[in-house]
Amino acid sequence: MDLKRRLLPIAIALVLIAMVFISWTPNWESGEFIRSTKPYVNFEYQFDTTETRTLSEVAEDIDNRLEVRHEWHKVGDREAQYDVVIALVERDGAIQIDATLHRNDKRFDHIVVRGQSEVKNELVGRLVGLLTDRIESSHQAADSE
C-alpha cells in the first residue's frame, strides 16, 4: 500500500507530461506538419538587364523590410505556400517594380509600382504594404475555406 501511495504522484506527473507532449506535436495527418498559421513565403528577385547599384539597393531594401516582418515565414521555394517573383527595371531615371504572386503554383495577383529613382524608399514601402495586404487577405480567405 505504501508503494502505491509513493508512485501515484509520479504516475500523475507522467500522464500530465504525456498530455503536454501530445498537445505540442503537429497534426500527423498533415503532409506539411505546419503548426503556425503564418503563411510560408518565398521571394525571388529578377533584374531586367544588368543589376545596377540603384536596383541592388532597392532589392536589398525590399528584402530587409520583408525580413523584419513577423507575419510570414521566409522559406525556400519547395516549402513555400506563396511564391513572389519581384522584377526590378530601371530606365531613364525611373524604377519599376513588378511583383507576381503565386499561391500553390497558380498566379493570383500582379502588382506594379513605378516612380522616379529619387523616391525609391517610398516605392519600396508601397510595394511591401501591397504585398502584405494581398498575401494576408489571400491567406485568411484560404484559412476560412
Rosetta silent file (secondary structure, phi, psi, omega in degrees, C-alpha in Angstrom):
SEQUENCE: MDLKRRLLPIAIALVLIAMVFISWTPNWESGEFIRSTKPYVNFEYQFDTTETRTLSEVAEDIDNRLEVRHEWHKVGDREAQYDVVIALVERDGAIQIDATLHRNDKRFDHIVVRGQSEVKNELVGRLVGLLTDRIESSHQAADSE
SCORE:     score description
SCORE:     0.000 S_00000001
   1 L     0.000  -39.341 -179.062    0.000    0.000    0.000 S_00000001
   2 H   -65.038  -34.743  179.064    2.831    2.360    0.848 S_00000001
   3 H   -66.450  -39.964  178.609    4.388    1.766   -2.585 S_00000001
   4 H   -62.560  -40.563 -179.471    1.132    2.725   -4.353 S_00000001
   5 H   -65.313  -34.847 -179.711    0.956    5.977   -2.409 S_00000001
   6 H   -77.746  -31.324 -178.074    4.503    6.947   -3.413 S_00000001
   7 H   -84.608  -18.700 -179.202    4.038    6.049   -7.097 S_00000001
   8 H   -59.362  -47.778  177.617    0.696    7.853   -7.548 S_00000001
   9 H   -63.469  -34.898  178.122    2.208   11.394   -7.808 S_00000001
  10 H   -67.709  -40.804  178.853    4.839   10.115  -10.252 S_00000001
  11 H   -64.408  -42.224  178.753    2.152    8.459  -12.378 S_00000001
  12 H   -63.957  -42.407  178.652    0.070   11.641  -12.398 S_00000001
  13 H   -63.229  -40.708  178.560    3.131   13.703  -13.406 S_00000001
  14 H   -65.695  -38.789  177.273    3.942   11.283  -16.250 S_00000001
  15 H   -64.543  -42.529  178.495    0.369   11.450  -17.534 S_00000001
  16 H   -64.617  -41.088  177.208    0.490   15.262  -17.492 S_00000001
  17 H   -62.618  -41.548  178.430    3.836   15.276  -19.320 S_00000001
  18 H   -63.820  -39.252  179.265    2.418   12.912  -21.942 S_00000001
  19 H   -66.355  -40.790  177.664   -0.628   15.169  -22.418 S_00000001
  20 H   -64.681  -41.641  179.067    1.570   18.247  -22.891 S_00000001
  21 H   -61.829  -44.249 -179.122    3.747   16.358  -25.374 S_00000001
  22 H   -66.058  -36.722 -179.375    0.742   15.234  -27.399 S_00000001
  23 H   -69.536  -24.769 -179.097   -0.715   18.740  -27.456 S_00000001
  24 H   -93.678   -6.104  178.870    2.517   20.191  -28.881 S_00000001
  25 L   -78.191  152.103  179.832    3.002   17.630  -31.638 S_00000001
  26 L   -73.485  171.723  176.356    1.912   18.584  -35.148 S_00000001
  27 L   -69.981  111.850 -173.096   -1.073   17.139  -36.931 S_00000001
  28 L   -68.823  -19.238 -179.760    0.280   13.783  -38.015 S_00000001
  29 L   -86.272  -10.935  177.846   -2.178   13.509  -40.891 S_00000001
  30 L   -81.413  137.322  179.009   -0.964   16.751  -42.433 S_00000001
  31 L   -74.449  -19.348 -174.372    1.722   16.399  -45.078 S_00000001
  32 L  -100.804  -18.635 -177.522    3.333   19.684  -44.128 S_00000001
  33 L    53.368   47.735 -178.890    3.392   19.435  -40.302 S_00000001
  34 L   -93.771  121.982  175.749    2.656   23.145  -40.009 S_00000001
  35 L   -96.240  -21.622 -175.491    1.852   24.357  -36.511 S_00000001
  36 L   -89.931  151.711  175.564    1.885   28.022  -37.382 S_00000001
  37 L   -96.288    1.615  178.875   -0.925   29.915  -39.065 S_00000001
  38 L   -76.347  144.760  178.130    1.528   32.320  -40.704 S_00000001
  39 L   -71.441  146.922  176.358    1.975   31.969  -44.471 S_00000001
  40 E   -98.066  117.469 -170.300    5.186   30.419  -45.794 S_00000001
  41 E  -124.532  140.202  175.156    6.541   32.735  -48.496 S_00000001
  42 E  -116.242  135.127  179.249    9.442   32.523  -50.964 S_00000001
  43 E  -116.278  135.171  177.691   10.840   35.646  -52.625 S_00000001
  44 E  -129.527  133.938 -178.350   12.795   35.675  -55.877 S_00000001
  45 E  -108.814  134.369  177.264   14.403   38.777  -57.387 S_00000001
  46 E  -128.342  141.600  179.212   14.911   39.283  -61.114 S_00000001
  47 E  -113.662  137.742 -173.622   16.661   42.161  -62.862 S_00000001
  48 L   -58.564  -56.403 -179.389   15.598   43.291  -66.346 S_00000001
  49 L  -121.316  -90.710  178.059   19.047   43.702  -67.868 S_00000001
  50 L  -109.845  151.472  179.815   22.002   44.345  -65.619 S_00000001
  51 L   -82.841  103.258  178.810   21.891   44.780  -61.882 S_00000001
  52 L   -82.129  170.455 -179.529   22.726   48.428  -61.284 S_00000001
  53 H   -63.624  -40.638 -179.887   23.695   49.843  -57.916 S_00000001
  54 H   -63.480  -44.662 -179.763   20.299   51.504  -57.521 S_00000001
  55 H   -66.944  -36.449  177.692   18.418   48.296  -58.288 S_00000001
  56 H   -67.690  -35.544  175.513   20.562   46.280  -55.905 S_00000001
  57 H   -65.777  -40.202  178.967   19.863   48.856  -53.175 S_00000001
  58 H   -65.331  -44.886  179.134   16.131   48.639  -53.895 S_00000001
  59 H   -62.357  -40.049  178.471   16.219   44.817  -53.800 S_00000001
  60 H   -66.968  -38.515  178.297   18.162   44.888  -50.529 S_00000001
  61 H   -64.906  -44.383  177.186   15.699   47.396  -49.046 S_00000001
  62 H   -59.390  -47.749 -178.058   12.736   45.210  -50.050 S_00000001
  63 H   -62.602  -41.135  178.557   14.426   42.135  -48.596 S_00000001
  64 H   -64.631  -42.154  179.607   15.263   43.944  -45.332 S_00000001
  65 H   -66.857  -35.971  177.888   11.710   45.218  -44.910 S_00000001
  66 H   -73.694  -31.107  178.697   10.304   41.757  -45.569 S_00000001
  67 H   -67.868  -34.485 -178.111   12.818   40.190  -43.171 S_00000001
  68 H   -71.690  -28.595 -177.866   11.697   42.489  -40.356 S_00000001
  69 L   -66.445  139.003  179.279    8.062   41.477  -40.761 S_00000001
  70 L  -107.281    9.774 -179.628    6.909   38.758  -38.418 S_00000001
  71 L   -78.600  -18.099 -172.402    3.685   37.976  -40.274 S_00000001
  72 L  -129.083  160.669  168.286    5.394   35.457  -42.568 S_00000001
  73 E  -103.759  121.193  175.201    7.898   32.633  -42.597 S_00000001
  74 E   -86.094  120.051 -175.572   10.519   33.188  -45.314 S_00000001
  75 L  -132.741  176.217  175.035   11.361   29.768  -46.733 S_00000001
  76 L   -74.710  173.451 -174.220   12.827   28.165  -49.847 S_00000001
  77 L   -69.056  -23.187  179.874   10.753   27.519  -52.931 S_00000001
  78 L   -73.929  -33.945 -176.506    9.971   23.891  -52.052 S_00000001
  79 L   -93.315   -3.782 -169.976    8.318   24.676  -48.699 S_00000001
  80 L   -80.005  139.934  168.715    6.511   27.840  -49.794 S_00000001
  81 L   -84.641  -33.608 -179.001    2.765   28.305  -49.979 S_00000001
  82 E  -122.351  132.994  173.649    3.305   31.620  -51.747 S_00000001
  83 E  -113.863  128.781  179.173    5.950   32.422  -54.337 S_00000001
  84 E  -120.060  118.695  177.395    6.629   36.078  -55.056 S_00000001
  85 E  -103.359  118.163 -177.722    8.715   36.985  -58.099 S_00000001
  86 E  -109.055  114.870  179.480    9.928   40.580  -57.908 S_00000001
  87 E  -103.633  129.468 -178.029   11.236   42.034  -61.177 S_00000001
  88 E  -113.608  130.179 -178.996   13.182   45.293  -60.991 S_00000001
  89 E  -131.693  135.757  175.732   13.621   47.561  -64.014 S_00000001
  90 E  -127.161  122.119  178.354   15.439   50.907  -64.255 S_00000001
  91 E  -142.693  129.649  173.697   15.060   53.110  -67.322 S_00000001
  92 L    52.317   43.492  177.721   15.711   56.811  -67.789 S_00000001
  93 L    77.518    5.508  178.840   15.889   57.572  -64.055 S_00000001
  94 E  -113.842  147.934  179.557   12.659   55.724  -63.309 S_00000001
  95 E  -116.904  134.660  174.508   12.267   52.489  -61.382 S_00000001
  96 E  -123.466  130.544  179.198    9.542   49.934  -61.980 S_00000001
  97 E  -118.830  116.301  176.795    8.950   47.067  -59.564 S_00000001
  98 E  -105.586  129.031  176.701    6.728   44.199  -60.728 S_00000001
  99 E  -122.572  119.575  177.321    5.660   41.601  -58.178 S_00000001
 100 E  -105.565  124.559 -176.160    3.897   38.462  -59.375 S_00000001
 101 E  -105.364  130.666  178.179    2.234   36.449  -56.628 S_00000001
 102 E  -122.171  136.317  172.849    1.645   32.704  -56.909 S_00000001
 103 E  -117.856  119.083 -178.467   -0.248   30.528  -54.442 S_00000001
 104 L    50.721   48.570  176.953    0.483   26.828  -54.788 S_00000001
 105 L    66.456   16.965  174.826    1.942   27.415  -58.278 S_00000001
 106 E  -120.487  126.729 -178.961   -1.121   29.333  -59.507 S_00000001
 107 E   -68.896  130.858  178.677   -0.817   33.036  -60.213 S_00000001
 108 E  -126.198   -9.531  178.522   -3.358   35.052  -58.258 S_00000001
 109 E  -162.374  157.875  177.598   -2.120   38.653  -58.361 S_00000001
 110 E  -142.267  127.999 -177.920    0.278   41.063  -60.041 S_00000001
 111 E  -119.447  134.056  176.388    1.465   44.354  -58.519 S_00000001
 112 E  -125.361  126.408  176.552    3.266   47.129  -60.398 S_00000001
 113 E  -126.926  128.124  179.837    4.866   50.085  -58.610 S_00000001
 114 E  -142.086  152.683  179.471    6.793   52.718  -60.559 S_00000001
 115 E   179.119 -179.182 -179.888    8.274   56.108  -59.968 S_00000001
 116 E   -71.453  153.871 -177.128   11.435   58.177  -60.165 S_00000001
 117 H   -67.047  -18.252  178.636   14.603   56.800  -58.591 S_00000001
 118 H   -68.619  -23.207 -177.906   14.660   59.717  -56.116 S_00000001
 119 H  -110.138   34.664 -175.635   11.608   58.244  -54.337 S_00000001
 120 H   -64.108  -31.000  178.434   12.813   54.649  -54.230 S_00000001
 121 H   -66.129  -39.170  177.515   12.179   54.365  -50.474 S_00000001
 122 H   -68.666  -36.747  177.042    8.524   55.283  -50.937 S_00000001
 123 H   -62.561  -43.491  179.698    8.240   52.808  -53.825 S_00000001
 124 H   -64.850  -43.508  178.439    9.633   50.041  -51.643 S_00000001
 125 H   -60.930  -42.249  178.306    7.289   50.949  -48.795 S_00000001
 126 H   -64.836  -42.841  179.673    4.292   50.925  -51.112 S_00000001
 127 H   -63.089  -46.333 -179.290    5.274   47.565  -52.605 S_00000001
 128 H   -63.919  -38.488  176.628    5.793   45.920  -49.207 S_00000001
 129 H   -63.616  -44.090  178.585    2.457   47.299  -47.998 S_00000001
 130 H   -66.423  -41.345  177.052    0.623   45.986  -51.045 S_00000001
 131 H   -60.358  -43.512  179.613    2.332   42.590  -50.771 S_00000001
 132 H   -60.491  -46.955 -179.736    1.356   42.373  -47.120 S_00000001
 133 H   -61.389  -46.826 -175.488   -2.283   43.207  -47.861 S_00000001
 134 H   -68.172  -45.216 -178.055   -2.611   40.774  -50.756 S_00000001
 135 H   -69.285  -41.790  179.703   -0.873   37.814  -49.127 S_00000001
 136 H   -64.040  -44.026 -179.488   -2.618   38.287  -45.775 S_00000001
 137 H   -67.019  -39.036  177.615   -6.075   38.573  -47.360 S_00000001
 138 H   -66.137  -40.234 -179.805   -5.453   35.547  -49.580 S_00000001
 139 H   -67.625  -39.856  177.939   -4.153   33.534  -46.626 S_00000001
 140 H   -67.299  -37.892  178.025   -7.144   34.458  -44.453 S_00000001
 141 H   -66.562  -37.956  179.159   -9.544   33.555  -47.268 S_00000001
 142 H   -70.127  -34.307  178.482   -7.813   30.194  -47.720 S_00000001
 143 H   -69.976  -31.650 -177.950   -7.954   29.516  -43.965 S_00000001
 144 H   -79.219  -13.276 -179.528  -11.669   30.257  -43.803 S_00000001
 145 L   -73.881    0.000    0.000  -12.479   27.758  -46.571 S_00000001
